[in-house]
Amino acid sequence: MSQEVAARQAGVSRQWVNSFEQGARRAELGLVLDLFAALGLSLAVTDTEVVSPADTEPQGLDVDALLDSLRSADER
């Protein structure tokens, strides 16, 4: 799945997907959830009291790598 296809399915532009992937400081939550849904992902929210501080460090999402893995799965 290309960024263009994921963007179309999520109802956003490819540029928005690229900006999000690059770590845009702000992104509308609804659009993020739409992109996640288009990629077959979900977002889990947990109680911060049961999450250790090491687990709360922000981690980036490599949308290109995810799309590549989905593309590989489609080709199988």
N, C-alpha and C positions, 0 to 999 in steps of 0.2 A: 504494500500500500504506500503510495507516495504522499508527501505532505499535501499536495494539491487535492488528492482524493480524501484524505483525512479532514482537511479543511472544509471541503464541500459537504461531507457527511455531517460535520459539526456545525455547519452554517457560519463559518468564519473564513477569513481570507488566509491564503498561504502565508502572506506576510505576518499575520497575527500569530500563526503557528510558529513561524521562525522566530519572532520576537519572544514568544513564550519560552521556546526552547533555549534561547540565548539568556534567559533569566530576567525578563522584564520585571521591573520593580513592582508593577501593579498589573493585575489582570482580573477582570470581572469573574467572580466565582461561577456564575451560571455558564459562561463560555468555557471555562476550564472543565466543568463537569460535562458539558456537551462534547468537548474534545475527548475527554476520558471515555465517554460512552461510545464515541465513534471508533476508539482504539480498543474497545472491549475491556476497559479498566474501570475500577471503582475507587472511591475514596473512603477510607475508614477513619473515624474519629474515635479517639480513646480518651479515657480519663487521665489527665496529666499526672495524677498522683500515683498511678501504677506504671508509668513509663519512666525508666531511668534517664537521667540527664544526658547520658551518652547517646540514647536513642532519639533525642529531640533535636540533634544537630541537623540543620537543613542539608538536604541532598538534592542535587540536580537531577533532572529527568532528561535523558538523551533521547529526544523524540526520533532523531534519525536512526539510532540504533534500534529503537523499538519498531519503527516502520520497516527497517531492513529485516528484522526477525519475523515480522508478520509477512513480509513479501516472500521470504524463504519458505515459511510454512504454507503459503498459498501455492507455491511452485511444486510442493511435494505431492 
